[in-house]
Amino acid sequence: MAKEKELAGIRQLANQTIWYGLSNIVGRFINYLLTPILTYIYASADYGDISILFATAAFLNIVFTYGMETSYFRFTQTEEQQKVFNTTFSMLLITTTTLLLLLLFPIQHIADIMQLSTHPEWLIYVVVIVALDTFAVIPFSKLRQDGKPKKFAAIKLLNIFINMFFVIFFLYFCKEDYESGKQTFFASLYNPNIGIGYVFIANLIASAATLLMLLKEFSHFEISLNKKLIKEIFIYSTPLIIVGFGGIINETIDRFMIVYHFNGTSEEARSANGIYSANYKLAVLIVLFIQTFRMGAEPYFFKQSTKDNARATYARIMHFFIIVCSCCFLGVVLFLDIWKHFMGINKHPEYLQGLFIVPILMLAKIFLGIYYNLSVWYKLTNKTSIGAIITLIGAALTVLVNFLLIPYLGYLACAIATVVCYGSMMVISYIQGQKHYAIPYDIKSAFFYISIALLFFIVHYGVRSLHVEVIWLHFLGTVLSLSYMLIVLKKEKKELIKIPILNRVYKSSLKP
């Protein structure tokens, strides 16, 4: 009976994840198509500036939201949902407005520090985008809490389509008319002095449109500053700010450190940053899966925590999570000769120089995904301060490794630092988690699946180093991928055939 409840819970999470996946995987993959567009239009140095600005947005996002999303899920378990909505959004409304004003006044000075002196308006776009996205955090959380993944997916997808539409509109239609000397309305909308600013203007339009689509979620909103609830939220969320900030340091600080510590000219540093950032994007499959998983898992984990079989469910989720991540890993590293075309290598072949770091980054992302799963223990036990310490350890390792190695290894140091950081956080979180909230994870199985994936990559890489024809590399990659799936099917057959769709396929295969 307990086993059936456990599987039912996993199926519920899978169903939610499918819809979040529609918005996240499909949407972000469409958005990812902007990478070849931008790397075709812009050389690596300009793309490096784009990556720096998006990294800045990621930092600001943590400051602006200060763990409020997770706090919303946590306190809706003990307080009336509308009360939590009113309080959390009221807090964000006040702090976001304050931060927005505080950042806009010294914007030129900030631009000077970031070596963007001639374009402070780029930073203005970024700050306003972050503010608008912050206002959407609680409404989106409400949709997830209410179990409305379809509406969530629709709005997220529209955001992606609007963003992509305006990027293409400005950088192709308007730019082309302007450069060809046509006296058209499109040409009048293009100003070459704005440069990469059009990427952020498009994002700004999409963020504003998204907020408008969420207006219905505000129908019962009233400004409310419940002192008792605010105090409890701050106690709970303060460590999460450190967790989030440390996480962003781990994800983006390398972009800044390349620019300031690269052993070369300023232009070479910007170019190296662009090459690293473009290749970083090739880890897209695992990144998208992890982000999609988190969308469904976070509210689900809290809801599941009161059930008797919760810990067994968490263990099974981790088990299948690792299998899917390993498949994503192979799907990228075995077919790099295909994925590399998602960078503008025809016009800017310098992006190919960083292709060798992709497998390292993919492994790091697996460790990150496992860490996200493991982090359930400190969120459920209210020991978020320990989570903050673990994240700070990871951030310290990221900064230290990058500081020591970038002058000698360039952006390879960034990839190494990412593995060291997430690998350490994964191990520490597992050890601490077993002390405070023991979950029966299948460590042997996890090690087996990751090891087989790495072994298949090493075999493929060895053949690739012999400079065989690409068609044979693709053939070998296909064989290795199918072999991995067969291993999974053989070992997990009893579990997999309990999934309705796979069960029907299995039964039909038995018919003569």
Secondary structure, 3 states (H helix, E strand, C coil): CHHHHHHHHHHHHHHHHHHHHHHHHHHHHHHHCHHHHHHHHCCHHHHHHHHHHHHHHHHHHHHHHCCHHHHHHHHCCCCCHHHHHHHHHHHHHHHHHHHHHHHHCCHHHHHHHCCCCCCHHHHHHHHHHHHHHHHCHHHHHHHHHCCCHHHHHHHHHHHHHHHHHHHHHHHHHHHHHHHCCCCCHHHHCCCCCCCCHHHHHHHHHHHHHHHHHCHHHHCCCCCCCCHHHHHHHHHHHHHHHHHHHHHHHHHHHHHHHHHHHCCCCHHHHHHHHHHHHHHHHHHHHHHHHHHHHHHHHHHHHHHHCCCCCHHHHHHHHHHHHHHHHHHHHHHHHCCHHHHHHHCCCCCCHHHHHHHHHHHHHHHHHHHHHHHHHHCHHHHHCCCHHHHHHHHHHHHHHHHHHHHHHHHHHCHHHHHHHHHHHHHHHHHHHHHHHHHHCCCCCCHHHHHHHHHHHHHHHHHHHHHHCCCCCHHHHHHHHHHHHHHHHHHHHHHCHHHHCCCHHHHHHHHHHHCC
